[in-house]
């Protein structure tokens, strides 16, 4: 069927697998019942948005390595993923938590031991990439790399903050 035909057939499969992987990760975190920060209803949407944005970011980088600039639609998907994931991260961090353990973990994330990583992640992964995504040919690539680094930092801080409060 040719290279383009194969990509057309495989793209929906890859997207579905990426979403399933993100969903499974949310389910795994949900199994850690003693870690109340991870029991949020926003975890699945958050991880799905990460998958959407990270997939777009990876595609931006891969296309750039092949000498192809990111198109408007791809940059739009990327920025949508970045902004929406940032909004969900803030809503989750500052939202109401059902338990004292969850609230303590959220405080560790935003004002405590993980605050530096959390705020750096939002700055590097959301604030800087949005304008860069629309600046010439190199801007989207820089934005993609920064967003991926920011998502890694946020995920790391989220995991550590969730493990911080004592279980018993």
N, C-alpha and C positions, 0 to 999 in steps of 0.2 A: 504493500500500500504506500510505500514511500516514507521518507522521514517526516514530512509534515502530517501525513495521515496517521502515522504512529503516535506523534505527539498529541494530535487531536483525540485519539482513542485513549491514550494513557493519562492525559491531564485529569479527567474526572476521577479516575481510579486513584491517582496520587493524592488528589485533594480529599477524597473520601477517607483514604488511609491516614492522612495527616490529621483530619478531624477526629477520627476514631482513636488515634494515639493520644491526642490532647484530652479527649473525653475519658479515656481509660486512666490517664494520669490523674484527672480530677477524681475519678472513682477510687483510685488507690489512696490519695490523700484523705478522702472521706472515710476510709477504713481505719484511719488513725484516730479513733474516737477520743483519745485522751489529749489530743492536740486541738484545742478548741478554735484556734485561729484558722485552721484548715477546714472547719465545718461550715464555712460560709456558703450561701446559695450563689454567691458571685464567682466562686472558683471555676465552675465549668465555663461560663461566658468569658471569664478572664483568660483561661487557657486556650479557648477557641480563638479569641482575638490575638493572642500571642502567636498561635499557629498561622493565622491569616497574615498578620504583619510580617512574621519571620519568613514565611513562604515567599511573600512579595519581595522582601529584602534580599533573600537568597537569589531570587530570579533577577533582580536588578544587578547584583554583583556578577552573576554568571553571564548575563547579557553583555555587561561592560567588558568582561574578559574576552568576549567574542567580538568586541568592537561595535556592539549595537546599543544605542542609547535607550534608556527607559522611556516608554511611551506615556502619554497622559493618563491612560486608563490604569496602567501598572502603578504609576506614582500615586494616583488617586486611591487605589486599593491599599497601598502601603501607608499613606498618610491617614486614611480611615482607621486602619489597624492600630497605628501608633497612638492616635488621639483617643480612640475608644478604649484601648487597653490602659492608657494613662488615666482616663476618667474612672474606669472601673477600679484601678489600683487605689486611687484616692478615695473613692466611695467606700471601698472595702476597708481601707485603713482607718478612715474617720467615721465610719458608720457605727450603728449600734451593734454591740456584741452580746450574745445571749448569756454568757457566763463571765465571771470575774477573770478566769484564766484567759479567755479570748480577748477581753479588754486589756489585760496586762500584756499579752503578746502584741496587740496592736500598738500599745504605747511603746513597747520596745522597738517596734518597727518604725514609728514616726518620731519618737522623742528620746528613745533609749539607746541601747547597745547597737541596734541596726540602723539608726537614723541616718548616719553618714552615708551608708550604702544605699538606703532607700531614696534619699533626696538626690544623691549623685545619679542614681539610676534614672530618676524622673527627668533630671536636667539633661543628662547625656542621651537618654533613650526616647524622650518625648520633645522637650523644648528645643533642643538643637536640630534634630532631624527634620522637623516640619518645614522651616524655611529653607533648609539646605536641599530638600527634595525637589525644589523648583528653581535651583540655581545652576543653569548650564548643564553640561554633560557629566562633570565630575561631582556635582552637588548631590545627586541622588545616590551615587555610590558611597560617598562619605556619610550621607544620612542613613543608608542601610547598615553600614558597619557600626555606626554609633548606636542605632536602635538595637541591633543584635547584642552589642555590649551592654546596653542599658537593661535589656530584658534579662540577660544573664545575671547582672548585679541585683536586679529586683528579685528574681527567683531565689538567688542565694540568700538575700536578706530575709525574704518571706519564710524560707525553710528554717533558718536560724532563729528568727523571732518566734516562730511557732514552737520550737523546741526549748525556748528559754524558760518559760514559767514552770515551776515544779509541778509534777503530776499529782503528787499526794500531799 
